[in-house]
Amino acid sequence: MTEPAATELPWWHGTTIYHVYPRSFADGNGDGIGDLRGLIDRLDHVTDLGFDTLWLSPFFTSPQHDFGYDVSDYRAVAPEYGTLDDADELIAACHERGLRIVFDLVLNHTSEQHPWFRESRRSRTNDKADWYVWRDGKGRYGRRPPNNWRSSLEVRSAWQWSPERRQWYLASFLPWQPDLNWRSPDVRRAMFDMARFWLDRGVDGFRLDLFGTVMKDAEFRNNPLHLVTGGGDIPHLWRRVHNENTDDNFALARELRSVTDDVAPPDRVLLGEVFGSSATVRRYLGDHDGLHLVFLFEFLAFRYDARFVRDRISAYESAFPAPTQPTYVVENHDQTRSIDRLGGDLRKARVLAVLLLTLRGVACVYQGQELGQPNTYIPLRDAQDPIVREFFSWVPEVIARRLRRRINRDEMRTPMPWDASPGHGFCPPETVPWLPISAVPGRDVASQRAVPGSLLNLYRRLLRLRGEVRALRHGELRLVPDMPADVLAYERSAPTERYAVYANFGDRVARVQLTSAGDSVLGTDEAISLTGRDLRLPQHSATVVRLR
């Protein structure tokens, strides 16, 4: 398939996204909590690296039980983060730098402290009685849950009892995050108006939190018992056929797309947090009339293995042929830091960086990933993460420390280390940050900026190369066959140029022959050598080659 000209492509096609968790990025007022002012002051870090788009986790008014993902006012800024004027200034500051900005939008649920829910649970007859998902229970006095639906973590029922209404309300994630009833025309109207409120202020689109669970089965049928793994989600015992990825949810994607397309200018983006197989999540794109992009969380749960990565690329190329785009991510605010999953090996982190920023599609990088920032161990007894408090406080610390998949999300949300000074440039030296700051020597922005071969500078070189080379940003991708078991290779091509990427995942030096002669334009190891078509790759190294 011939790629369209770059001028014909939407801005999000092949964009690179930098994900900021605002509470931990930069503290602008000295209270130990990151805020919008701190982000504005540090915005040049994002543009200097070469990213195109900023994704900002929620900063709306919230009781902060889930640090912003429990919204109590969608149109206001939480006081600890700033003001509405600060949000407007941030949008303007991004656009002045040529940076797009995407807000995190929680459509599935609100906080139980949202005025809508406070009114809804007062009675069965008030004006907002049907704004949330309410059901009568089973058994005597209705004190058994209406069906077998479980919360996202599968630990408990998703249903919560309300003595005020003597009914159950649905909370698909945490007990105090009641699910909105999107079958109510009033809810739809209110939520679409809220989206327009931010679009009119200039935001370039939304990352849609837990979008796959918004529309549930209208008949509230039980889910079948069946162990399900994969799709980038945690294993669960029930197939969530009635409360996740329903046909009505795919239809909602198209309806939300029409809302964003109707706002001038219409070049906004919708990026869905959805779980499932490639074929399932592809349905959210519709016939180019649904969401623009969806995360591919099977890649987030990566194995550092050439065959695994090759198989995933092959599957995504099949499910998301051009002009659709796969969206690659290896870290976020909910998952163990990638450097920890790589055993702390920076060579492997460099290989991942090369792949992430040279594959066809959209690349997403979480703050600190460019530094090789590790998890910061925090005992469960000190956790602020509500998942620990609600579900896992009973886990013995000796077991919690050994788990590969961390259950305390605080550990991957610790503040950004800007330098090696007291406070690490995140907050004043005398201020206690809201979470402890990772203090690994050399893993801060200032230190790595001064080292040409640092991981930070590798990200900068890759982003610059991606921005300059059309084949890497918008070109076709072809996997190169017949490689050694530990080597992954693919070519990226545009009408006037061809590039190839070779990565050695093995513990031994690999020697491969290129499809044609070329020149190495970027490598992760000084010992990489290319003579004619003969390429020598040291263990855990990668190179980008311009083919002649």
N, C-alpha and C positions, 0 to 999 in steps of 0.2 A: 504493500500500500504506500502511495506517495504521500509524504508529509506535506501539509499546507505550509505556505510561507509564514514566516514568523509574525509578520504584521497581521495575519489573519487569525492568529491563535489568541484565545483569551489570556489575560495576565496570569491566571492561576495554573495554566497548562505548563507543567514543568517547573513550578515555583519551588523555592526552598523556604521552609517554615522554621522559625525559631520560637520555641515554646517557653514562655515565662510564667512561673508560679509567683505572682506578685508579692506574696507574703515573705518570700525568701530571696528576692532579687536584689533590692537595694533600699535601705532605710533612709528616707529623705528628711525625717523630722527628729531622729534621735531617740525613738521610743523602743527600738529593738525589733520592730515589725516593718517589713518591706511595704512600700506604698507607691502610689502613682507618681509622686514627686521624685522619689528615688529612681523610678524607672525612666522618667523623662531625662533625668541627669545622666543616666548610664546608657541612653538609647544609642549613642554612637558606637558602643561595643557591638551591637547587632549589625549596624550598617557597615562598620569597618571590616567585620568578618566577611561580609558580602551576601547576607541573607536578603531575601526579597519580601518576606512576610513575617509579621509578628503575631503569634497566637497568645492571648492573655487569658489565663484561668480566671474564674469569677471574682469580681470585686464589688458586687452589688450588696446592698444592705442585707445583713444576715446575722443571726445569733451566733454564727461561727461554730456551731456544733460540728459541722463538717467543712469548716473553713471555706465558706462561700458557695458550696454546692447545696446549701439549704437556704434558699433565697426567701427573704420576707418583703422585699420591695425591688422589683426588676428595674425601676426607673430611677433609682437613687444609688449613690455610692456609699459603701460602708465608711463610717467616720474614720476608722483606723487607716483606711486607704486614701482618703482625700475627699474631694468634692466633685460635683458634676462639672464644675469649671475645669478641674484638673483632668477629668476624662476628655473633655473637649480639647484641652491643650495637648493631651497625649495624641489624640487622633490627628490634630493639625501638625504636631511635631513629626509624627511618622510620615505624613504626606509630604512635608517639606523636604524630607530626606529620601523621597522616592520609595518609601517603605509602605506596604499594605498592612492593615491591622484587622485582625479577626478576633471577635469576642467569643467567650465560652458561654453558651446559652443552655440552661437547664430547663427543658420543656416537660420532662416526665413528671416532675414533682416540685413541690415548694417546701418551705419550712412549715412546721406545725404552728409557728408564730406568725405566718402570713395572715393579714386581716381577712383574706378570703376563707382560709380554713377555720379561723376562729369563729367566723359567722356560720360557716357550713356545719360545724359540729354542734352548734347550739340547739338545733332542732331539725326535724325532718321537713319543715314547711317554710323555712326562711328563703330569702331571695337567692342564696347561694347553696341551697341544700344539695343540689345535684352537680356542684362544681368539682367534686372529688368522687372517687370510686367508693361508694357505700353499698353494703349488702347485708341482708339479714343472715344470721348464722343458722347452723343446724343444731339438732338435738333439743333437749328440754331447755326452755328459756333462750334458745339461740346462742348459747355460749360456746359452741364449737365453730371453727372457721368455716366459711361458705364453701371452700374447695381446697384442693391440695397444693395450691400455688405456693412456692417458696420464695424467699428473698434472694437477691442476686448471689449471695454467698452460700445459699443452700443450707444454712445452719438452722434457720427457724422459718416458721410460716411467714408469708408476706402480709398476713392479715393482723390488724391491731384492733383491740376492743375499745369502744368508746362508751363509757357509762352515760354520757349526756344523751346520746341518741339511742343507746342500747342496740347498736349496730357495729359492724366491723368496717374499717376503712383499709384500703390497700396501700401498702408501703413497699414497693418493689426493692428498695435498697436498704435504708435504715428506718427504724420504727417511727422516728419523728420527721420523716420526709414523705408525707402523704401524696399519693399519685393523683394528678389532675384527671378529670373526666373529659377527655377530648371528644366524646360524643355529644357533649353539651355545646350548642351553637354559641352560647355566651362565652364559654371558655375559649373556644376557637377564636372568636372575635377579639377577646381581651389579649390573648397571647400573640395573635398576628399584629394587633395594634402596638404591642410592646416591641416586637421585632422592627416594625416600621419606625418607632421612636428612635431606635439606635441607628437604623439605616439612614434616616433623615439627618442624623448628626454626623454622618460621614463614615461610619464603620464599613469595612469592605466585605463583611460576611460573618458567618458564625461557625464555630465548631459546636456540634450538637451532642450534648452529653446524654448517654444512655438512650439514644434515639430509637433503638430497636425495640424498646418496651413501651412506647407511648400508647399505642393502640392495642387494646386487649380484645379477646374473644367476647362478643356481645352476650353470649349465653353462659359465660363463666364455667365452661366445662373443665373437668379435671385433666391435668396433664398425664400422659401415659408414663408408667415407670419404665425407665430404660437408661442405662448408664451412657452418658454422652461425654466424649472428650474431643479436643481439637477446636478449631475455629478461633484460637487465641484466647478463649475463655477458660475459667476454672472448670474442672470436671464436675458434672452434676448428675444426679440420680434420676431426674425427670426430663423427658424431652419437652421443652417449653413451647410446644406447638400452639398453645392457646394464649400465651402472654409474651411472646417474643417473635419478631419477624413475621407478623401476620399480614395477610393481604391488605387489610385496612391500613397497616403501617406503611406499606409500599405506596399506597394511594396518598397517604398524608405527605410523603416526600414530594410527590408531584404538586400537591396543593401548596406546600410551603415554598416550593420553587417558583410558583406563579406569583406569590407574594413578593419575593425578592426581585423577580424580573419586572414587576410593575413599578418599582421604585427607581427614580432617575438619579444617577445613571444606572442602567441595569446590569452592570458588569460586577455583580457580587458573587460570593462563593458560599456554598453550604458543604461542610465536611462532617460526615457522620461517624460517631462512635457506635459502631454496630458489630455484633459478633456472629460468626457462622462461617460456613464454607465459602470459598471464592464465588461459587455459583449463587449462593444465597445473598451475600452482601452486594453482589453485582446488580441484583434486582432493584436496589435502592436508586440506581442511576436512571432506571426506566429507559425510555427510548430518547435519551438525552433531554428528558424533561423532568427528571427527579433531582436528587442530590447531585452535586458536581463531582464530589470525591467521597470515598469511604476509607477509613483506616483498615489496613490488612494486618490484623493482630496475630495471625499465625507467624508472621515474620518477627513481630515483637517477642514472641516466645522462641527465638532462634536457638538453634544448636550451631556451635562453631564447627562447621563441617561442610566441606565442598559439595557433597551430594545433597545435603539438606537444602543449602542455598540454591543450588542448581534446580532442584525439584520445585522449590517455591517460585523461582523466577519463571520457570516453564509454565507452571500453573497460572500465574498472574498474567503472563503474556497471552495465554489462551483465553482467560476470563475477561481481560481488560484490553482488547486490541485497540489500536489507535482508531479514532481520536480519544477514546476513554483513557484514563490514566490510573495506574496503580499508585497507592500512597504507602511509602515505606517508612517504618519507624522502628527503632531498637531500644528506645528509652521513653519513659514518661513519668509523671508524678505519682503513679500508682504501682510501678513495677521496679524490681531490683535493678540497681544501676548496672549497665552493661559491663563496665570494667570489673565488677565483682563476679559476674557470670563468666568472665574470661579469665578468672583466676588472678586478676591483677596484672595481666600481661599487656603492656602497652603496645607491643608489636601486633598483637591480635586486634587491639582497639584501632590501630592505624589501618589494618586490612578492612575492618568494618567501615571505617570512615570513607575509604576509597569506594567501596561497593555502594554505600548509601548515596553518595553524591555523584555517581556515574551511571546508575541504573536508570532506565527509562521510567519516568513518572515524577511524582512529587516526593520530596524528601523532608522529613520532619526531625528536628534535633531539639532535645530538651536541655534547658540551661545547665551548664556545668559538664555536659557530655563532651564538649570541645576541650575540656581540661583533663578528662579522665577522672572526673570527680567520683569518688567511691561512696558507697553507703556510709553513714555515720552511725555506728552502733548505739542504740538507745534502749536501755532495759524496758521491758514491758510495763513495769511498775511506774515508770516515768513517762509513758506514752501519752501524747495528746490526741493521737489518732482515734476517732470514735469507733472504728472497727475493732481495735484492740479492747477498748472499754466495753463494748457491747457483746463481743463474741469470744475473745481470746485471752482475757486477763487470767484465766485459769491455767494457761499453758506454762509448764515449768521453764524457767529461764535457760536451763542447760539444754533443753530441746529447742527452744526458740532460737538460740544462737547458732544452731547447726542447720536450720532450715535453709535450703537453697532459695526458695521463694519466700521473701521476707513478709511477715504478717503485720509489721509495724511500718506503715507508710511514712511516718515521720523520718525514717532513716534515709529516704531518697528525696526528702523535701527540705533538707537543711540549707541554711543560707549560702548564697554564692560567695566564694572567697575571691575578693578582688586583689588583695595583696597579702603580704606576710606580717603586716603590722597588727598590734592588738585591735580587735574588732574586725580585722581582715578587710577593711574598707567597706564592709557591709553596714556597720553602725559605729558610733563613736566608741573609743576604747573603754570608757567607763560604763557603757550601756550593756546590759545582759540581753543577748538576742533571744528571740522567742524559742528557737531551737539551737542546740550547740552547733558551731561551725566546724566543718571538716578542716583539719590542720595538717594535712599531708604535705611535707616539704616539696616545693616545686609545683604543686597543683593549684596555683592561683593565677589570675590573669596577668598580673604584672611580671611575675617570674617567667611565665611561658612566653609572653610577648618578646622578652629579651633573648630567647633561645631559638635560633633559626629552625632547628629540627624538632621543635616541640609539637605536641599533638595540636595545640591551638593554631600554630602556624601551618600545620598540614591542612586543617580545616579551611584556613584562609586561602591557601594555594588552590585547594580543590574547588572552593566556591568561585574563586576568580576564573579558574579554567573552565568551569561549567558555564559561567556567564559569558565567556569569550567564544566558546566552541559550540556552534549550533548543533552539531551531531550529538554532543553530550546532553544538551538541554532539551532538544526536540526530536532528535533522530530516531530511526528505527533501531531495534535491538535484535541481535541474532546470537544465540548460544553457539560457541565453537565446540564441535564434537571431538571425541577421541583424545581427550586430555588425560594425563595421569590422574589416579584416583583422588589425590589431594589438591588438584589444581582446578580452579574454575576460570573459564575464559568466555568472554562475549565481545561482540563487535557492536559499535554504535555508528550509524552512517546517516549522512545527509547528502543531498545531490552533489556537492563538490568536495566532500571530505569523509574520511573513514578513520575511526579510532578503535583501539582494542584495549580491553582491561584483562589483565592476568593476575590471579591471586593464588598464592600457595598457602594452604591451610595446614600443611604437614610439618613434621619435626625434622625433615630432611630437605636438603637442597633439591630443587626440581629443575630439570632442563627440558624445555619445550621448543618446538619449532613453530614460528609464526606462519600464518597463512600467506603473508607477503612481508617483504622487508619494511622496516619502519624505524622510528626514532622514539626513544623513551622521553616523554615530556614531564613525567612526574613519577617518583618512586618513594617507597617508604623505608628503603634500606640502601645505604651507599654501596653495598656489595652487589646490587642488581647490575647485571651486565647484558648488553644486547649487541651482538655482532651480526650484521645482515639479518638473517631470520632466526638466528640461534639466541634464545633467551635463557639466562640463568637466574633463577629466583631463589634466594636464601629462604630458609624456613620462616614461615609467618611473615610474608612480605607480599606487596602488590605493586603493580606498575600500570601506568596509562601510556599507551603507545600510539603515536600518530603514524598510520600506515601510509606508505607511499603508493 
